[in-house]
Amino acid sequence: MTKNKFNIKEVSHIIDERFLDIIGNTFKFDHEKGLAEWLKNSMDAYLREGTSLQDRHIVFRFTDRTVPTFECIDFVGMEEVDIEKSFKRWGDPEAAKRGLVKRVYGGHGNGGKFYMRQMFKTSYFITYKKGRLSVFGFSDKKKYGFADGYQNKAMEPLAAMKFAEIEGLQIPEKLKNKVLQKKMGFTVVKGSGPSGVKSKIRAEKIADKIKQHPQSRHILLDANISLIHNDKILYGLLRPDPIKPFGGFEEPRVVTVPETLSVEVGGDKVAVLLANKKYEPGRLILQTSEEAFARGSRLGDLNRIDMKGEIGVIGSYQIEELGVRTFPQASFIYGECRVPILEDPDNDCVQNDRAKLVDNNTTRALLRWIAEEIDKLASEIASKEQEKREESNKKITSKYNEILNEWKNKHMRKIFSEIFGDAGAGGNGKDDPRPKPMNLEVPPNGFDFRVSEAQIPLNEPYPLTLKTLTPSLIPLGSVIFFSVNNKLVELDLEKITVKSEFIKRTEDGEGVAIINVNATGQRLGEVAEIVAKAGKHEARVRVTVVENLGSHGGKKPKHPQVLLSGHDPDPLGMTAGGSVILGERDPVVYQRPVDVREGIYWINTSSPLAGGIYESFGPDSLQWREFLFQRYIDIFVKELIYELHRKDPENFTPERVDNEIGELVKKIHTTAKSDLRQFLFNEKYIPDEETHS
């Protein structure tokens, strides 16, 4: 067969506008992120003009007297050619530069435009430069274009400012005069009907988020940004909030990034270069905060490392996602890292949205090294906290805990056996004090799993309940077959025969068979469909394997181990200094994720109440013993709740939990009165004087 060779006549791509909707859906971001994109666009405009930092003025103006409106105003302006050749182009890597050789804040010119297109009912900008005014924007159909009659329209400066409604804007007189003399222009970007804003704009909250957002925080340190709400100046100069450092760690920690790091690829170590003759070594700057960056708090998002480029931030990582291990101390750390080689065109690690770096060997090695440096600093903080802690009287407090552990080990299994009726204890007769299950409901189709979707914890059996109408629909003796479509999710049953002991009765006397099949996920994120079949009847449940949900399954010690923070060594050997160090902001009973699997609890001896009792009454006081005892009750209750859910998820209701907790506490108090009488009631109690079995 003859091989033909053709010369292809190249033409421009034809793209359906609906493709912008597909791409645009990924740009449906929070307003603080979108406003940061507008802010970067304004900063790039000043960069292209060569404007000095002190002369870069940007105004955010929010109005909600009628239709809520967001505006971003700068004093540069665009000509018609800028709009035609740059702004109108989508996905252009050079769009933000517009011929500029040096780097700019923007990427492909998408962020600001998509924010206008996706997050407002209508949006447009008014731009003025060299005596010419244009209005360009998006219609309610998300199509862009010039406003009729306002394309490169000749206009005097004052008339243009009045048209844009900025003639009364409170800006430096020097700046206003330059506009009036046509030495400078302006651009007013305006979005009306912002998504998620019904009537009133929460300007203060948005300002707080802008101050902390990685793409805007560093810009606010350089430029003159103001914020106006309904003509009232909220911030004459918008700046990030100052952060008071952690005591003893006031100075920033500056670490030079190694020129070479290694990363494991396919079992082999691969070297990656982070500096060469063209690109100097980078540096990591770590700083501390007096207050922890708690998740959900106003400053919580600052618990991160911002990756800085030549201009602006090119990626950002929350410290927890870096694999840092030393918590809670790491929650007091934030910082930034600048590594010039990340912007090498031959191995560019910068993504379009600048949210994260490109995932490759270079960035993986760098991020792992950053995590190690954070762990080092966090370990030093932990050691400092350890030094501050009171060392005296640790022995007696540890002895108290030993006594309580012995008491717990003696009675916990017996109490739980009585509550759950295991091994014949507790009984099931008419005098059984335990609460009866809630009313049983008939499965909608007569053959259904209790839920249609479930999250199952990694490497732990999780019960999935199948309910069948028996014997009315599924006769006794019927065989139910179970199957799963994913080998990484295992079932403990392949089939089961329906027996009379499976049947419970509804209030109407109808029989419902309750059958539990345990599913175990072997890899995080796996999704599987589990199918139950009996003849022509079929039921399905979709499961997703997630991190340990705290359901207390898997291999654990016979009894949970209770330890004291700052006193007892970490049995898992994971923490710096040998013991878990907790502070006032941590839970009074604390578990790391790995502690849940190992059955370990830590009593926080630095909690506010613990510290108050310890300082006011001393470690050998009755009040201190009572505090420790109450924490053991907390642990009993936690264990009970997880056990209730594991044993009987069908009847895991608030009423059931409340009743069982009441029964548990009653039994605990009964045993404590007998076995811990001296410990709890004798103010002059000395541990060594009493023998414990």
Wavefront OBJ file of the C-alpha trace (Angstrom):
o trace
v 0.000 0.000 0.000
v 1.347 3.412 -0.985
v 2.105 5.740 1.910
v 0.644 9.180 1.248
v 2.203 12.298 2.725
v -0.028 15.331 3.081
v 0.723 18.949 3.829
v -1.862 20.120 6.402
v -3.090 23.681 5.947
v -3.197 25.031 9.474
v -6.193 27.111 10.592
v -7.241 28.680 13.889
v -9.112 26.539 16.416
v -12.878 26.920 16.588
v -14.134 26.685 20.159
v -17.786 26.530 21.163
v -18.609 29.179 23.793
v -20.105 26.472 25.983
v -16.534 25.278 26.501
v -16.066 28.392 28.642
v -18.885 27.165 30.891
v -17.057 23.875 31.371
v -13.786 25.604 32.239
v -15.568 28.368 34.121
v -17.167 25.948 36.557
v -13.710 25.293 38.003
v -13.405 29.034 38.692
v -16.469 29.240 40.936
v -14.423 30.407 43.860
v -15.015 32.334 47.067
v -15.227 36.081 46.665
v -11.990 36.680 48.565
v -10.164 34.594 45.957
v -11.866 36.435 43.101
v -11.144 39.837 44.637
v -7.523 38.735 45.033
v -7.502 38.040 41.271
v -8.766 41.574 40.576
v -6.141 42.911 42.969
v -3.397 41.059 41.079
v -4.681 42.463 37.777
v -4.442 46.004 39.154
v -0.939 45.368 40.493
v 0.124 44.037 37.082
v -1.242 47.187 35.455
v 0.963 49.289 37.736
v 3.940 46.987 37.039
v 3.543 47.441 33.292
v 3.517 51.221 33.788
v 6.586 51.083 36.038
v 4.711 52.805 38.885
v 6.578 52.911 42.206
v 5.135 50.992 45.169
v 4.144 54.116 47.090
v 2.157 55.397 44.104
v 0.136 52.213 43.576
v -3.363 52.998 44.850
v -6.197 50.471 44.620
v -9.709 50.886 46.039
v -12.252 48.178 46.823
v -15.723 49.711 46.859
v -18.738 47.714 48.081
v -22.294 49.013 47.747
v -25.543 47.357 48.864
v -28.104 50.175 49.015
v -29.897 48.539 46.079
v -28.271 45.685 44.149
v -25.111 44.474 45.942
v -22.059 45.513 43.948
v -18.306 44.864 44.188
v -15.827 47.246 42.542
v -12.048 47.285 42.213
v -10.530 50.601 41.122
v -6.976 51.355 40.008
v -5.439 54.383 38.320
v -3.734 53.054 35.215
v -6.368 52.414 32.563
v -6.435 50.467 29.302
v -6.507 51.473 25.677
v -8.742 49.794 23.118
v -5.790 47.800 21.787
v -5.142 46.351 25.278
v -8.692 45.037 25.399
v -8.640 43.652 21.863
v -5.240 41.961 22.002
v -4.976 40.941 25.659
v -8.112 41.096 27.777
v -10.334 39.359 25.218
v -7.945 36.406 24.931
v -8.571 33.298 27.074
v -5.785 31.050 28.357
v -2.871 33.135 27.054
v 0.270 32.507 29.185
v 1.502 35.993 28.257
v -1.840 37.779 28.739
v -0.985 39.407 32.049
v 2.437 40.575 30.800
v 1.204 42.346 27.627
v 4.720 42.420 26.236
v 6.465 43.007 29.570
v 9.691 41.008 29.896
v 9.718 40.597 33.689
v 7.314 38.462 35.701
v 3.920 39.653 36.899
v 1.326 38.561 39.471
v -1.153 37.166 36.941
v -0.974 33.883 35.054
v -2.926 33.083 31.891
v -5.330 36.000 32.189
v -8.207 33.763 33.228
v -8.854 34.324 36.940
v -10.178 37.881 36.929
v -12.285 37.351 33.794
v -13.817 34.104 35.018
v -14.599 35.756 38.364
v -16.541 38.432 36.439
v -18.242 35.846 34.229
v -19.128 33.164 36.772
v -19.770 34.930 40.073
v -21.999 37.897 39.156
v -25.320 38.374 37.409
v -23.703 41.101 35.294
v -20.225 42.593 35.274
v -18.208 45.097 33.303
v -15.300 47.488 33.582
v -15.007 51.155 32.717
v -11.505 52.039 31.613
v -10.055 55.406 30.624
v -6.669 56.290 29.192
v -5.255 59.064 27.014
v -8.635 60.755 26.666
v -10.479 57.640 25.511
v -13.094 55.676 27.482
v -14.337 52.135 26.908
v -16.887 49.950 28.671
v -16.424 46.212 28.256
v -18.159 43.425 30.147
v -20.317 40.324 30.358
v -24.037 40.186 29.716
v -26.462 38.116 31.786
v -25.900 35.408 29.122
v -22.176 35.340 30.049
v -21.087 36.717 26.681
v -18.631 39.595 26.558
v -18.297 42.686 24.424
v -18.120 46.479 24.368
v -21.075 48.478 25.630
v -22.976 50.061 22.762
v -21.604 53.553 22.179
v -18.700 53.170 24.596
v -15.847 51.759 22.573
v -12.838 54.071 22.526
v -15.120 57.074 23.113
v -13.427 60.479 23.351
v -14.093 62.089 26.730
v -12.553 64.684 29.011
v -11.021 63.370 32.279
v -13.526 64.964 34.682
v -16.475 63.746 32.603
v -14.942 60.263 32.529
v -14.514 60.255 36.306
v -18.130 61.351 36.776
v -19.275 58.674 34.349
v -17.420 56.044 36.423
v -18.731 57.656 39.649
v -15.262 58.156 41.097
v -15.019 61.955 41.004
v -15.752 62.108 44.741
v -13.497 59.202 45.651
v -11.157 60.007 48.525
v -7.765 59.589 46.881
v -4.573 61.675 47.126
v -4.949 65.036 45.372
v -1.710 64.396 43.504
v -3.187 61.231 42.009
v -6.455 62.915 41.055
v -4.584 65.751 39.329
v -2.576 63.286 37.237
v -5.828 61.763 35.980
v -7.251 65.209 35.195
v -4.041 66.058 33.320
v -4.310 62.806 31.313
v -0.985 61.626 32.748
v -2.784 58.641 34.286
v -5.989 56.796 33.563
v -8.206 54.509 35.605
v -10.098 51.217 35.495
v -13.234 50.448 37.504
v -14.111 46.726 37.492
v -17.702 46.253 38.638
v -19.701 43.118 39.445
v -23.408 43.353 40.305
v -25.457 40.653 42.027
v -22.556 38.648 43.475
v -23.201 34.944 43.956
v -24.101 34.046 47.538
v -24.845 37.637 48.567
v -28.586 38.186 48.972
v -28.816 41.804 50.056
v -26.212 42.956 52.585
v -22.486 42.691 51.947
v -20.509 41.507 54.972
v -17.673 43.866 54.180
v -15.722 43.361 57.412
v -15.734 39.578 56.994
v -14.645 39.815 53.353
v -11.880 42.235 54.361
v -10.645 39.773 56.990
v -10.481 37.009 54.398
v -8.703 39.219 51.849
v -6.121 40.047 54.519
v -5.358 36.346 55.050
v -5.667 34.999 51.488
v -2.266 33.878 50.124
v -2.763 35.636 46.766
v -3.540 39.008 48.374
v -1.819 39.019 51.785
v 1.649 39.824 50.438
v 0.297 42.464 48.039
v -1.341 44.265 50.963
v 2.101 44.662 52.542
v 3.330 46.680 49.539
v 0.536 48.635 47.857
v -1.930 51.242 49.132
v -5.230 49.357 49.277
v -8.347 50.947 50.757
v -11.846 49.562 51.277
v -15.103 51.525 51.143
v -18.587 50.285 52.056
v -21.569 52.488 51.116
v -19.272 55.543 50.852
v -17.857 54.900 54.332
v -14.140 54.184 54.533
v -13.689 50.947 56.481
v -9.964 50.737 55.830
v -7.929 53.704 54.674
v -5.015 51.308 54.404
v -5.840 47.604 54.319
v -3.019 45.656 55.935
v -2.704 42.098 57.291
v -3.195 41.866 61.049
v 0.084 41.859 63.016
v 0.889 38.496 64.584
v 2.492 38.430 68.022
v 5.133 35.669 68.102
v 5.294 32.713 70.460
v 7.312 33.484 73.598
v 10.940 32.453 73.166
v 10.587 32.239 69.370
v 10.258 35.919 68.481
v 12.819 35.954 65.653
v 11.971 34.408 62.273
v 13.742 31.126 61.537
v 15.590 31.534 58.204
v 16.860 28.310 56.614
v 18.730 28.027 53.315
v 17.216 25.425 51.007
v 19.772 22.688 50.127
v 21.015 22.852 46.558
v 20.263 19.146 46.143
v 17.545 16.981 47.677
v 16.455 13.436 46.965
v 13.064 11.861 46.426
v 12.069 8.206 46.198
v 10.719 7.146 42.802
v 9.752 3.530 42.236
v 11.874 2.375 45.164
v 14.966 4.296 44.004
v 16.285 7.605 45.302
v 16.413 10.326 42.664
v 18.403 13.542 43.160
v 16.732 16.848 42.291
v 18.486 20.182 41.845
v 17.093 23.191 43.677
v 19.868 25.597 42.683
v 22.464 26.001 39.924
v 24.640 28.694 38.362
v 21.581 30.496 37.017
v 19.297 30.131 40.038
v 20.618 30.860 43.529
v 19.630 28.692 46.531
v 16.235 29.410 48.008
v 15.335 30.092 51.597
v 12.577 29.123 53.976
v 11.338 31.625 56.572
v 9.359 30.193 59.482
v 7.591 32.362 62.040
v 5.491 31.658 65.117
v 2.253 32.942 66.602
v 1.350 33.427 70.243
v -2.084 31.963 69.492
v -2.636 28.699 67.665
v -4.091 28.985 64.164
v -7.136 26.909 65.071
v -9.165 25.505 62.198
v -12.223 27.662 61.550
v -10.841 30.637 63.496
v -10.381 34.082 61.949
v -6.656 33.520 61.401
v -6.857 29.750 60.977
v -5.918 29.848 57.281
v -2.514 31.363 58.149
v -1.237 27.997 59.389
v 0.431 27.544 56.026
v 3.549 28.010 53.925
v 3.270 30.430 51.001
v 5.572 29.631 48.090
v 6.790 32.981 46.774
v 7.894 33.627 43.235
v 9.772 36.515 41.720
v 6.442 38.342 41.867
v 3.689 37.248 44.228
v 2.726 33.855 45.626
v 2.911 30.883 43.241
v 1.462 28.250 45.578
v 0.277 27.750 49.124
v 0.103 24.732 51.454
v -1.642 24.279 54.769
v 0.890 22.829 57.209
v -1.307 19.819 57.935
v -1.263 18.780 54.252
v 2.556 18.761 54.154
v 2.717 15.673 56.357
v 3.962 17.540 59.428
v 3.708 15.287 62.484
v 4.388 17.500 65.499
v 0.955 18.759 66.447
v -0.407 20.731 68.248
v 2.857 22.760 68.257
v 2.899 23.016 64.451
v -0.412 24.903 64.628
v 1.568 27.906 65.962
v 3.769 28.102 62.843
v 3.450 29.897 59.508
v 5.921 31.021 56.878
v 7.023 31.461 53.306
v 9.524 29.857 50.962
v 11.240 31.302 47.901
v 13.085 28.939 45.535
v 13.948 30.703 42.241
v 14.516 27.496 40.255
v 10.807 26.647 40.589
v 10.192 29.257 37.860
v 12.799 27.823 35.482
v 11.044 27.625 32.058
v 12.715 24.235 31.454
v 10.994 22.793 34.542
v 8.326 25.360 35.415
v 6.573 24.324 38.615
v 3.961 27.109 38.579
v 0.338 26.267 37.747
v -2.168 28.625 36.176
v -4.254 29.247 39.297
v -1.170 29.480 41.557
v -2.973 27.562 44.283
v -0.499 24.654 44.326
v 2.809 23.917 42.627
v 3.018 21.390 39.811
v 3.310 17.906 41.311
v 6.709 16.545 40.238
v 9.938 15.203 41.746
v 11.261 18.716 42.409
v 8.239 19.921 44.353
v 7.747 16.639 46.218
v 11.331 16.715 47.492
v 11.068 20.384 48.450
v 7.745 20.043 50.279
v 8.998 17.029 52.222
v 12.078 19.022 53.299
v 9.880 21.952 54.370
v 7.779 19.572 56.482
v 10.938 18.308 58.188
v 12.039 21.867 59.010
v 8.601 22.670 60.436
v 8.779 19.531 62.573
v 12.171 20.662 63.897
v 10.801 24.035 64.975
v 7.633 22.479 66.378
v 9.777 20.065 68.381
v 11.702 22.985 69.850
v 8.420 24.629 70.836
v 7.353 21.392 72.478
v 10.631 21.256 74.386
v 10.151 24.856 75.504
v 6.667 24.067 76.754
v 8.065 21.050 78.518
v 10.650 23.205 80.294
v 7.919 25.548 81.503
v 5.932 22.751 83.023
v 6.177 22.076 86.682
v 8.402 19.079 87.347
v 7.699 18.801 91.051
v 5.097 16.337 92.291
v 4.983 14.388 89.030
v 5.542 11.195 90.929
v 2.415 11.486 93.062
v 0.244 12.488 90.090
v 1.523 9.500 88.138
v 0.723 7.298 91.128
v -2.844 8.628 91.188
v -3.168 7.758 87.518
v -1.764 4.292 88.136
v -4.415 3.706 90.808
v -7.187 4.845 88.471
v -5.838 2.692 85.629
v -5.909 -0.354 87.906
v -9.469 0.440 88.966
v -10.505 0.961 85.343
v -8.953 -2.313 84.201
v -10.685 -4.147 87.029
v -14.191 -2.879 86.289
v -14.505 -1.667 82.666
v -15.124 -5.052 81.033
v -17.504 -6.097 83.784
v -19.531 -2.867 83.538
v -19.711 -3.031 79.733
v -20.661 -6.704 79.911
v -23.580 -5.823 82.175
v -24.709 -3.009 79.879
v -24.475 -4.970 76.621
v -25.511 -8.337 78.047
v -22.336 -10.101 76.901
v -21.385 -13.499 78.378
v -24.736 -13.801 80.106
v -24.266 -10.666 82.174
v -27.039 -8.127 82.420
v -29.813 -10.465 81.277
v -32.659 -9.830 78.900
v -35.662 -10.591 81.093
v -38.516 -8.365 82.172
v -36.397 -6.828 84.952
v -33.645 -5.803 82.534
v -33.086 -2.062 83.266
v -31.546 -1.358 79.871
v -33.610 0.818 77.493
v -35.500 -0.991 74.777
v -34.626 -0.341 71.110
v -36.499 2.308 69.177
v -39.492 1.342 67.008
v -38.503 -0.888 64.111
v -39.473 0.329 60.635
v -40.367 -1.828 57.630
v -37.829 -1.625 54.757
v -39.364 0.455 51.907
v -38.991 -2.270 49.265
v -39.122 -5.198 51.650
v -35.451 -5.968 50.956
v -33.139 -2.985 51.604
v -29.908 -1.948 53.220
v -30.514 0.526 56.042
v -28.609 3.192 54.055
v -27.862 3.634 50.363
v -24.376 5.092 50.941
v -21.856 4.693 53.756
v -18.321 5.686 54.691
v -16.295 2.806 56.104
v -13.075 3.318 58.118
v -9.788 2.111 56.682
v -8.754 -1.403 57.804
v -11.663 -1.789 60.217
v -14.769 -3.980 59.831
v -17.849 -1.801 59.504
v -21.382 -3.251 59.875
v -23.858 -2.703 57.046
v -27.415 -3.619 58.030
v -29.755 -5.423 55.620
v -33.484 -5.456 56.516
v -35.900 -7.952 54.937
v -39.622 -8.600 55.319
v -39.545 -12.110 56.753
v -41.361 -14.393 56.359
v -43.928 -12.414 54.297
v -41.488 -11.591 51.436
v -38.268 -13.471 52.152
v -39.151 -16.877 53.681
v -37.208 -18.487 56.490
v -34.486 -20.701 55.067
v -33.885 -18.392 52.105
v -30.228 -17.890 51.168
v -29.002 -14.323 50.746
v -25.849 -13.878 48.642
v -23.469 -10.926 49.139
v -21.006 -9.613 46.546
v -18.740 -6.586 46.096
v -17.286 -5.152 42.884
v -13.935 -4.037 44.352
v -11.224 -6.451 45.561
v -9.925 -3.819 47.989
v -13.175 -3.960 49.958
v -13.753 -7.294 51.700
v -16.938 -8.774 53.179
v -17.078 -11.207 56.073
v -20.026 -13.025 54.456
v -20.573 -14.477 50.994
v -23.981 -15.906 51.858
v -26.249 -16.420 54.825
v -29.406 -18.414 55.503
v -32.325 -16.466 56.983
v -33.122 -17.828 60.451
v -35.878 -17.153 62.933
v -33.483 -15.577 65.437
v -32.819 -12.767 62.927
v -36.441 -11.616 63.115
v -37.651 -8.607 65.088
v -41.239 -7.379 65.196
v -42.578 -3.947 64.288
v -45.290 -2.290 66.363
v -47.804 -3.808 63.926
v -46.368 -7.280 64.478
v -44.752 -7.529 61.052
v -41.539 -9.567 60.932
v -38.303 -7.869 59.843
v -35.063 -9.844 59.646
v -31.969 -7.847 60.637
v -28.718 -9.071 59.066
v -25.321 -7.395 59.452
v -22.520 -7.895 56.937
v -19.129 -6.392 57.850
v -17.198 -4.524 55.139
v -13.473 -3.772 55.469
v -11.714 -1.276 53.186
v -8.028 -1.901 52.506
v -7.053 1.328 50.736
v -8.047 4.921 51.354
v -10.440 6.455 48.827
v -11.631 3.181 47.307
v -15.298 3.082 46.262
v -17.318 -0.110 46.010
v -20.883 -1.292 45.494
v -22.095 -4.084 47.749
v -25.026 -6.143 46.485
v -27.329 -8.463 48.435
v -29.497 -10.919 46.428
v -32.249 -13.325 47.423
v -33.994 -14.801 44.406
v -35.349 -11.910 42.339
v -34.848 -9.420 45.162
v -31.796 -7.204 45.225
v -30.421 -4.429 47.477
v -27.379 -2.209 46.977
v -25.200 0.062 49.107
v -22.312 2.233 47.896
v -19.338 2.511 50.272
v -16.283 4.780 50.349
v -13.150 3.967 52.358
v -12.171 6.912 54.574
v -9.737 7.649 57.380
v -10.410 5.959 60.720
v -13.747 7.349 61.912
v -13.001 6.681 65.555
v -15.272 3.666 65.646
v -12.835 1.817 67.873
v -12.548 -1.305 65.800
v -9.456 -3.251 64.848
v -6.734 -4.732 67.031
v -6.402 -2.864 70.303
v -5.302 -3.651 73.845
v -7.755 -5.392 76.157
v -8.208 -2.115 78.052
v -7.638 1.460 76.868
v -4.446 2.964 78.239
v -4.803 6.320 80.014
v -1.714 8.536 80.160
v -0.927 12.026 81.434
v 0.298 14.669 78.996
v 3.739 15.965 79.878
v 4.206 13.177 82.450
v 4.111 9.794 80.764
v 6.337 8.709 77.871
v 4.715 8.289 74.480
v 4.390 4.491 74.074
v 4.447 4.925 70.290
v 7.675 6.963 70.346
v 6.341 9.603 67.942
v 6.846 12.832 69.892
v 9.843 15.011 70.590
v 10.930 14.937 74.206
v 9.309 11.557 74.730
v 5.841 12.679 75.855
v 2.816 14.303 74.268
v 2.769 17.966 75.312
v -0.645 19.623 75.364
v -1.639 23.203 76.111
v -4.627 25.176 77.332
v -6.200 25.172 73.875
v -6.220 21.387 73.469
v -9.055 19.035 74.535
v -9.141 17.903 78.156
v -9.079 14.277 76.930
v -6.939 14.068 73.800
v -6.254 11.446 71.141
v -4.043 11.638 68.105
v -5.366 9.674 65.098
v -2.881 6.889 65.821
v -3.968 6.833 69.494
v -7.517 5.917 68.437
v -6.240 2.775 66.755
v -3.966 1.887 69.688
v -6.517 2.549 72.438
v -4.548 5.386 74.071
v -6.014 8.430 75.834
v -4.133 11.469 77.143
v -5.465 13.514 80.057
v -4.500 17.128 79.383
v -2.762 18.229 82.585
v -2.387 21.740 81.139
v -6.079 22.392 80.463
v -7.455 25.571 82.114
v -9.308 23.660 84.844
v -6.384 21.302 85.448
v -3.988 24.217 85.736
v -6.328 26.109 88.063
v -6.811 23.132 90.400
v -3.118 22.244 90.322
v -2.016 25.791 91.161
v -4.748 26.520 93.718
v -4.861 23.240 95.649
v -1.699 21.343 94.723
v -1.087 17.959 93.092
v -1.773 15.996 96.290
v -5.196 17.559 96.858
v -8.612 15.926 96.875
v -9.660 18.351 94.119
v -6.841 17.126 91.867
v -7.810 13.494 92.440
v -11.440 14.346 91.660
v -10.351 16.024 88.414
v -8.454 12.895 87.298
v -11.374 10.635 88.268
v -13.823 12.721 86.212
v -11.573 12.353 83.169
v -11.778 8.578 83.550
v -15.560 8.893 83.487
v -15.167 10.895 80.243
v -13.131 8.030 78.779
v -15.672 5.410 79.892
v -18.382 7.453 78.144
v -16.353 7.790 74.929
v -15.721 4.049 74.839
v -19.413 3.379 75.467
v -20.551 5.619 72.605
v -18.261 3.944 70.071
v -19.209 0.485 71.343
v -22.921 1.313 71.062
v -22.494 2.319 67.442
v -20.367 -0.722 66.630
v -22.709 -3.254 68.225
v -26.094 -1.815 67.253
v -25.957 0.940 64.595
v -29.643 0.303 63.825
v -30.683 1.713 67.210
v -27.937 4.316 67.676
v -30.217 7.219 68.636
v -29.879 10.200 71.016
v -32.395 8.609 73.419
v -30.537 5.304 73.455
v -27.158 6.980 73.997
v -28.539 9.201 76.769
v -30.063 6.249 78.628
v -26.962 4.087 78.316
v -24.686 6.890 79.552
v -26.923 7.291 82.594
v -26.704 3.562 83.307
v -22.923 3.599 82.818
v -22.290 6.532 85.178
v -24.469 4.909 87.846
v -22.381 1.729 87.708
v -19.115 3.695 87.752
v -20.197 5.611 90.844
v -21.180 2.376 92.571
v -17.789 0.736 92.016
v -15.889 3.944 92.840
v -17.658 4.318 96.183
v -16.425 0.869 97.121
v -12.959 0.656 95.564
v -11.868 4.315 95.589
v -13.307 5.445 98.915
v -9.994 6.636 100.377
v -8.862 8.085 97.044
v -12.002 10.188 96.602
v -13.051 11.044 100.160
v -9.904 11.243 102.313
v -8.275 14.659 102.031
v -5.058 13.342 103.622
v -4.884 10.263 101.440
v -1.368 8.986 100.680
v -1.188 6.385 97.863
v 1.547 4.248 99.375
v -0.593 3.555 102.450
v -3.190 1.602 100.446
v -2.794 -1.640 98.545
v -4.567 -1.994 95.192
v -5.434 -5.243 93.496
l 1 2 3 4 5 6 7 8 9 10 11 12 13 14 15 16 17 18 19 20 21 22 23 24 25 26 27 28 29 30 31 32 33 34 35 36 37 38 39 40 41 42 43 44 45 46 47 48 49 50 51 52 53 54 55 56 57 58 59 60 61 62 63 64 65 66 67 68 69 70 71 72 73 74 75 76 77 78 79 80 81 82 83 84 85 86 87 88 89 90 91 92 93 94 95 96 97 98 99 100 101 102 103 104 105 106 107 108 109 110 111 112 113 114 115 116 117 118 119 120 121 122 123 124 125 126 127 128 129 130 131 132 133 134 135 136 137 138 139 140 141 142 143 144 145 146 147 148 149 150 151 152 153 154 155 156 157 158 159 160 161 162 163 164 165 166 167 168 169 170 171 172 173 174 175 176 177 178 179 180 181 182 183 184 185 186 187 188 189 190 191 192 193 194 195 196 197 198 199 200 201 202 203 204 205 206 207 208 209 210 211 212 213 214 215 216 217 218 219 220 221 222 223 224 225 226 227 228 229 230 231 232 233 234 235 236 237 238 239 240 241 242 243 244 245 246 247 248 249 250 251 252 253 254 255 256 257 258 259 260 261 262 263 264 265 266 267 268 269 270 271 272 273 274 275 276 277 278 279 280 281 282 283 284 285 286 287 288 289 290 291 292 293 294 295 296 297 298 299 300 301 302 303 304 305 306 307 308 309 310 311 312 313 314 315 316 317 318 319 320 321 322 323 324 325 326 327 328 329 330 331 332 333 334 335 336 337 338 339 340 341 342 343 344 345 346 347 348 349 350 351 352 353 354 355 356 357 358 359 360 361 362 363 364 365 366 367 368 369 370 371 372 373 374 375 376 377 378 379 380 381 382 383 384 385 386 387 388 389 390 391 392 393 394 395 396 397 398 399 400 401 402 403 404 405 406 407 408 409 410 411 412 413 414 415 416 417 418 419 420 421 422 423 424 425 426 427 428 429 430 431 432 433 434 435 436 437 438 439 440 441 442 443 444 445 446 447 448 449 450 451 452 453 454 455 456 457 458 459 460 461 462 463 464 465 466 467 468 469 470 471 472 473 474 475 476 477 478 479 480 481 482 483 484 485 486 487 488 489 490 491 492 493 494 495 496 497 498 499 500 501 502 503 504 505 506 507 508 509 510 511 512 513 514 515 516 517 518 519 520 521 522 523 524 525 526 527 528 529 530 531 532 533 534 535 536 537 538 539 540 541 542 543 544 545 546 547 548 549 550 551 552 553 554 555 556 557 558 559 560 561 562 563 564 565 566 567 568 569 570 571 572 573 574 575 576 577 578 579 580 581 582 583 584 585 586 587 588 589 590 591 592 593 594 595 596 597 598 599 600 601 602 603 604 605 606 607 608 609 610 611 612 613 614 615 616 617 618 619 620 621 622 623 624 625 626 627 628 629 630 631 632 633 634 635 636 637 638 639 640 641 642 643 644 645 646 647 648 649 650 651 652 653 654 655 656 657 658 659 660 661 662 663 664 665 666 667 668 669 670 671 672 673 674 675 676 677 678 679 680 681 682 683 684 685 686 687 688 689 690 691 692 693
